[in-house]
Amino acid sequence: MFRDDTGNGGRRPSRNVLGQPLESCSFDPLTGFFRNGCCDTSAEDIGSHTVCIVATEEFLAFSKASGNDLSTPLPQYGFPGVKPGDRWCLCAPRWQEAFEAGKMPRVVLRATHEGALAYCALEDLKRYAVDLS
């Protein structure tokens, strides 16, 4: 599904790492810096939540051990916790850190914002893509 760029205030439509329109990552759980289901970004997104991943048990354990617990629900903030198999907009530097540690999750390229390329090499993202034929 493509993200809806209707009424985007004159911004150019967001692009993915393949140079195409950015597709949605997940609505369940609702993800993205803007919690709009897309790995969209802006200057306010200092973490660069731009890589759409498919979470794995191994990655979630690595992320928790690295100080970013994505798996524990925080109901007071409406956060259900990320489970293995969930898609999630991950910070590009965190994906790169997991890649360097050999714990990276798979990537949905069509839903990964081009801004991720400031931190991650396209070749590495492609190697772990779930949506390349």
N, C-alpha and C positions, 0 to 999 in steps of 0.2 A: 504494500500500500504506500502510495506517495503521500508526503506530508501536504497539508493544505496551506498554500501560500496566499490565500485570499485575505485581503485586509492586512497585509504585513507592513503597512506604514511606508511603502515605497522602497523597502529593502529589496535587493536582488534575491531571488530564490536561493536557498541553501543548496550546496552541491556536495556530493559524496566524493570519496577518494578516487572514484573512477571518472569524475567530471560530469556525472549525471545528476538529475534532481535527487535530493536526499529523501530516502524512504523512511517510514516509521520503524522504530526499533521495538517498542513494547508498550502496550496499554495495560497489561496485567502481568507483572506489576507495572504501574505507571512510572515511566523513567524519563530521564532527560533533565538537564539543568533547569529548564522551565517547566518540568513535569507536564510536557505536552506529548509524550510518547516518542519524541525525536531527539537525536543526539545533536541538536542545534546548539549554537554557542554565540557568545557576544563578548564584549570587553569585560563585562561583569563576571564572566565565568573564568575565574583565575585558575581553576583546576583543569580546564579544558575537557569537559565531560563529552567527548567526541567519538569514542570507539564503542560501537555496538558489539557486545560480546554475548556468547552463550556460556553461562556460568557452569563451572564444573566443581565438584567437591574439592579437588586438589587446588584449584585456583582460590576458592573461597577460604580454605584453610590458610593458604599462603597470604592472602590479603589480610585476614584476621591477625596472623602472626606478625605482619608488617605494620600493624596499627590502624588498619581500615576494615573494621568488622562490618561486612555487608550482609552477613547471614542472620544476625540476631534481630528479630523484630523489635521495633520501637513504636508501639501502638499510640503513645502520646503524641507522636509526630506523624501518624498515619503511614508509617513505614512497615510493610509486612515482612521485610527481610527477603533477601535474594536466595533462591534455592537452585540446586543443580538443574540445568535445563532452561532456566529463566534467561531471557534476554535483558540486558542492562546497559545503559550508557556509562561506560567506565572512563575515568580520567586517562587521557592518552599517556601521561608520564607513568601512571600505575601499570598500564599494559606493557609499556616498554620495560619497566622494572621487572615485571613477571616474566617477560620474554627473556631478559638477560639471566634470570634465575631458572629458566626452563620450566616455568609453571604457568605459562600464558594460556588463557582460554581461547576458544575459536572465535572468529570475527565474522560479522555480517557486513561485508563491504558496501553494499548498496545502502545501508543505514548508518555507515560510519562517515562522519563529517570530514570534509577536506582539511579542516584545521588540525586533525590528528597528524597530518604529515609534517607538522613542525616538530613532532616528538618521535614519530615512528616512520620507518622506511616502508614504502609501498610494497616492496618485494617481501618483507617480513609479514606484513598484514595479509598479503595474497597467499603466502604459504600456509596460513592458518585460517583461511576463509572457508565458510560453509556454503557460500553462494556463488562459487565460480564453477562453470561447466567444463 
